[in-house]
Amino acid sequence: MKVSWVVLTATVNVHRDAVVVMVDPALRLSQYLGSVARWLAMANDHGFRVMLVENSGADLRDFRLALPVESRARLAVLEADTPPEDVTRRGKGASESLMIDQAMHAIDTQPTEWIAKVTGRLFVKNLSRALPRHDEKLSLVMRGTLGGGYVDSRLLVARRATWGTTLKGMAAEVDDPAHLFLEHVIARRVIDAERSAGLRVGRFRRAPQFVGVSGTSGQHFGGAMASLRGMFFSPLERALRLTPRDKQF
């Protein structure tokens, strides 16, 4: 399967009590530039487009100018609306949900096209090898816990129609202070859609290999230890792909 778009969500506006490590504007910009540059290099090889969605209210006119001229044609920059206070109070996941909705509204593509959503500072260096080979009956590709209660929101790949139905309008359901995170909301939405609408969900062939820094925790991805963990857990990943998602242990 091939993606048509990679949407990078750069969530900045969160409630004042939220813990966000990377707040320096110059550092944030350099990290986004690094991530976007990697994605654009991959886009040139695989034929997709990249959209950066940012909700800080910053002037991003100079962002494209900092990139190589030959790469700018594949990049769209969306300055998302600053979220209202009731959304920022719900946490980063609620703000990110609004950004996802705005990005999908801005992308003009067919309902069956695949769109990947990735946390803004992160690059998935093995994306093409992680995606399923065949996609005829799938609507969503994700990683989640065996019980189905939690989904890794750093990378989600879904058809445009799925983003506009199953994964639309999640902001009101997220409540970080109450420990109801975006990852829980996505999981619940997926389970409901599987039962009511026959949503077909697939797993990644390989664990996504993230490169970059988390803006929330400051955690670095893609180092030597991460590679060792990937080697250690690869048999587990293979077992998870063969295990029914409703299997209980």
KAUR-V964662 format. One record per residue. RES is the residue in three letters. PHI is phi in whole degrees, -180 to 180 (999 if undefined). D_FIRST is the distance of its C-alpha to the first C-alpha in Angstrom with 2 decimals. Layout:
BEGIN
[[RES;PHI;D_FIRST] [RES;PHI;D_FIRST]]
END
This chain:
BEGIN
[[MET;999;0.00] [LYS;-129;3.79] [VAL;-92;6.89] [SER;-94;10.00] [TRP;-137;12.55] [VAL;-118;13.71] [VAL;-102;16.90] [LEU;-103;19.55] [THR;-96;22.31] [ALA;-107;25.68] [THR;-89;27.99] [VAL;-118;31.66] [ASN;-75;33.84] [VAL;-130;34.57] [HIS;-63;37.81] [ARG;-60;40.60] [ASP;-87;40.76] [ALA;-72;37.13] [VAL;-92;36.66] [VAL;-131;34.73] [VAL;-82;35.31] [MET;-90;33.99] [VAL;-115;36.16] [ASP;-66;37.58] [PRO;-59;36.31] [ALA;-66;36.38] [LEU;-66;34.54] [ARG;-59;31.89] [LEU;-62;31.40] [SER;-65;31.16] [GLN;-70;28.53] [TYR;-66;26.38] [LEU;-60;26.91] [GLY;-63;25.82] [SER;-66;22.59] [VAL;-62;21.81] [ALA;-60;22.76] [ARG;-65;20.29] [TRP;-65;17.41] [LEU;-68;18.66] [ALA;-63;18.88] [MET;-68;15.22] [ALA;-61;14.51] [ASN;-62;16.69] [ASP;-85;14.69] [HIS;-113;11.12] [GLY;84;12.31] [PHE;-99;11.98] [ARG;-110;15.23] [VAL;-121;17.05] [MET;-124;19.49] [LEU;-100;22.27] [VAL;-112;24.04] [GLU;-134;27.51] [ASN;-120;30.30] [SER;-83;33.35] [GLY;85;34.92] [ALA;-71;35.10] [ASP;-79;35.33] [LEU;-102;32.07] [ARG;-63;33.25] [ASP;-83;33.80] [PHE;-64;30.41] [ARG;-63;28.72] [LEU;-67;31.81] [ALA;-81;31.31] [LEU;-100;28.03] [PRO;-58;27.96] [VAL;-57;28.49] [GLU;-68;25.61] [SER;-96;23.13] [ARG;-66;24.58] [ALA;-65;22.97] [ARG;-93;19.53] [LEU;-110;21.21] [ALA;-116;22.39] [VAL;-114;24.98] [LEU;-113;25.81] [GLU;-87;29.18] [ALA;-69;28.82] [ASP;-64;31.98] [THR;-66;34.12] [PRO;-68;33.83] [PRO;-69;37.09] [GLU;-59;39.18] [ASP;-67;38.28] [VAL;-81;34.60] [THR;-62;35.35] [ARG;-64;37.72] [ARG;-78;34.89] [GLY;114;33.17] [LYS;-59;30.24] [GLY;-64;27.66] [ALA;-67;29.36] [SER;-64;29.38] [GLU;-65;25.71] [SER;-61;24.99] [LEU;-62;26.92] [MET;-64;25.02] [ILE;-62;21.65] [ASP;-59;23.27] [GLN;-67;24.64] [ALA;-64;21.44] [MET;-67;19.57] [HIS;-66;22.71] [ALA;-81;22.68] [ILE;-86;19.14] [ASP;-100;19.34] [THR;-151;16.06] [GLN;-72;15.04] [PRO;-59;14.92] [THR;-88;11.52] [GLU;-69;9.90] [TRP;-93;8.25] [ILE;-127;11.02] [ALA;-101;11.70] [LYS;-106;15.38] [VAL;-132;17.09] [THR;-58;20.82] [GLY;-54;22.35] [ARG;-83;23.98] [LEU;-105;21.13] [PHE;-121;18.60] [VAL;-107;15.78] [LYS;-72;16.22] [ASN;-113;13.64] [LEU;-54;10.70] [SER;-64;8.28] [ARG;-80;10.01] [ALA;-82;10.14] [LEU;-70;6.65] [PRO;-60;6.25] [ARG;-72;5.50] [HIS;-119;5.81] [ASP;-133;5.81] [GLU;-55;8.86] [LYS;-110;11.38] [LEU;-90;10.17] [SER;-121;11.46] [LEU;-153;11.61] [VAL;-125;10.67] [MET;-158;13.89] [ARG;-118;16.69] [GLY;-149;20.01] [THR;-72;23.32] [LEU;-60;24.11] [GLY;-76;26.38] [GLY;84;23.84] [GLY;-92;26.19] [TYR;-148;24.40] [VAL;-122;20.89] [ASP;-72;20.07] [SER;-86;19.84] [ARG;-64;19.24] [LEU;-141;15.45] [LEU;-130;13.93] [VAL;-125;10.52] [ALA;-144;11.12] [ARG;-69;11.07] [ARG;-54;14.03] [ALA;-65;16.10] [THR;-70;15.87] [TRP;-61;17.03] [GLY;-87;19.80] [THR;-128;20.99] [THR;-60;20.40] [LEU;-109;20.18] [LYS;-101;22.75] [GLY;67;26.35] [MET;-88;26.33] [ALA;-57;28.98] [ALA;-69;31.93] [GLU;-95;30.82] [VAL;-86;30.55] [ASP;-151;33.84] [ASP;-56;33.74] [PRO;-58;37.55] [ALA;-94;37.34] [HIS;63;34.51] [LEU;-109;32.05] [PHE;-91;29.12] [LEU;-55;25.89] [GLU;-62;24.16] [HIS;-73;26.47] [VAL;-65;25.98] [ILE;-59;22.19] [ALA;-59;22.75] [ARG;-67;25.35] [ARG;-61;23.37] [VAL;-64;20.49] [ILE;-61;23.11] [ASP;-62;24.92] [ALA;-71;21.93] [GLU;-63;21.03] [ARG;-78;24.66] [SER;-95;25.45] [ALA;-123;22.41] [GLY;69;20.34] [LEU;-57;17.46] [ARG;-102;14.77] [VAL;-112;13.86] [GLY;-117;11.70] [ARG;-105;12.53] [PHE;-70;11.16] [ARG;-67;11.48] [ARG;-135;13.98] [ALA;-64;16.19] [PRO;-58;15.30] [GLN;-101;17.93] [PHE;-84;19.61] [VAL;-130;22.04] [GLY;140;24.68] [VAL;-129;27.42] [SER;-75;27.61] [GLY;-75;29.80] [THR;-87;31.09] [SER;-105;32.07] [GLY;80;32.12] [GLN;-67;30.15] [HIS;-94;28.68] [PHE;-113;25.26] [GLY;100;24.28] [GLY;-81;27.72] [ALA;-63;28.99] [MET;-65;29.51] [ALA;-65;25.92] [SER;-65;24.84] [LEU;-65;27.41] [ARG;-63;26.27] [GLY;-63;22.69] [MET;-67;24.23] [PHE;-67;26.50] [PHE;-91;24.03] [SER;-59;21.29] [PRO;-63;22.97] [LEU;-66;23.11] [GLU;-59;19.41] [ARG;-63;18.85] [ALA;-65;21.51] [LEU;-63;20.06] [ARG;-66;16.75] [LEU;-94;19.07] [THR;-96;21.40] [PRO;-57;21.42] [ARG;-67;21.19] [ASP;-97;24.65] [LYS;-70;26.29] [GLN;-110;29.38] [PHE;-126;31.23]]
END
